[in-house]
């Protein structure tokens, strides 16, 4: 279960320098955050569940194809940072849980925001609010901005565009300075004064992804939700079998 004490405390606001995490480390932490909130009955995660979550096609960008060696290779650093704890689960199977409430001193909504950024990378405030709300409710953009204020002041989140700009974009603060600079440059290029693309073909993010028609997006989101539910049932079944 998630730590409830740190969740309810107020987050500190002092600036801090955070370690650079590689893509696999970010994915592992993002999955642990997500699964602790969305499938608590199957959490902590076995190595197999962590691999499945890391390679999941929904709610991930980019999609990865990691194996047990790739996951195990990043565990020493994550455990050394105090971010991940390895425990013995039922059936004598090793499992993994995060210690991020303690390590980052964040509340439950702030951790959901960070988890979403670790899973998908840079995104607009509108997309972030909608996606993070599947883990913790964020009623509107004003509420999101309130939560982001403390995260930005501590360096856990970075604005890639002016904060007050419509469609402002943010990312997590665990990339290298060069990576952050490249993200800022990519967003600036996509939001320059170039002629707007035809409706349905506008770039919508730092990777130049094409915006799809609303009805198709709705169908994709519905399929992703059904897939997430199926994966939740699979995780629960796996936990039952291993526990038995």
Rosetta blueprint (number, residue, H / E / L):
1 X L
2 X L
3 X L
4 X H
5 X H
6 X H
7 X H
8 X H
9 X L
10 X L
11 X L
12 X L
13 X L
14 X L
15 X L
16 X L
17 X L
18 X L
19 X L
20 X L
21 X L
22 X L
23 X H
24 X H
25 X H
26 X H
27 X H
28 X H
29 X H
30 X H
31 X H
32 X H
33 X H
34 X H
35 X H
36 X H
37 X H
38 X H
39 X L
40 X H
41 X H
42 X H
43 X L
44 X L
45 X E
46 X E
47 X H
48 X H
49 X H
50 X H
51 X H
52 X H
53 X H
54 X H
55 X L
56 X L
57 X L
58 X L
59 X L
60 X L
61 X L
62 X L
63 X L
64 X L
65 X L
66 X L
67 X L
68 X H
69 X H
70 X H
71 X H
72 X H
73 X H
74 X H
75 X H
76 X H
77 X H
78 X H
79 X H
80 X H
81 X L
82 X L
83 X L
84 X E
85 X E
86 X E
87 X E
88 X E
89 X L
90 X H
91 X H
92 X H
93 X L
94 X E
95 X E
96 X E
97 X E
98 X E
99 X L
100 X H
101 X H
102 X H
103 X H
104 X H
105 X L
106 X L
107 X L
108 X H
109 X H
110 X H
111 X H
112 X H
113 X H
114 X H
115 X H
116 X H
117 X H
118 X H
119 X H
120 X H
121 X L
122 X L
123 X E
124 X E
125 X H
126 X H
127 X H
128 X H
129 X H
130 X H
131 X H
132 X H
133 X L
134 X L
135 X L
136 X L
137 X L
138 X L
139 X L
140 X L
141 X H
142 X H
143 X H
144 X H
145 X H
146 X H
147 X H
148 X H
149 X H
150 X H
151 X H
152 X H
153 X H
154 X L
155 X L
156 X L
157 X E
158 X E
159 X E
160 X L
161 X L
162 X L
163 X L
164 X L
165 X L
166 X L
167 X L
168 X L
169 X E
170 X E
171 X E
172 X E
173 X L
174 X L
175 X L
176 X L
177 X H
178 X H
179 X H
180 X H
181 X H
182 X H
183 X H
184 X H
185 X H
186 X H
187 X H
188 X H
189 X H
190 X H
191 X L
192 X L
193 X L
194 X L
195 X L
196 X L
197 X L
198 X L
199 X L
200 X L
201 X L
202 X L
203 X E
204 X L
205 X L
206 X L
207 X L
208 X L
209 X L
210 X E
211 X L
212 X L
213 X L
214 X H
215 X H
216 X H
217 X H
218 X H
219 X H
220 X H
221 X H
222 X H
223 X H
224 X H
225 X H
226 X H
227 X H
228 X H
229 X H
230 X H
231 X H
232 X H
233 X H
234 X H
235 X H
236 X H
237 X H
238 X H
239 X H
240 X H
241 X H
242 X H
243 X H
244 X L
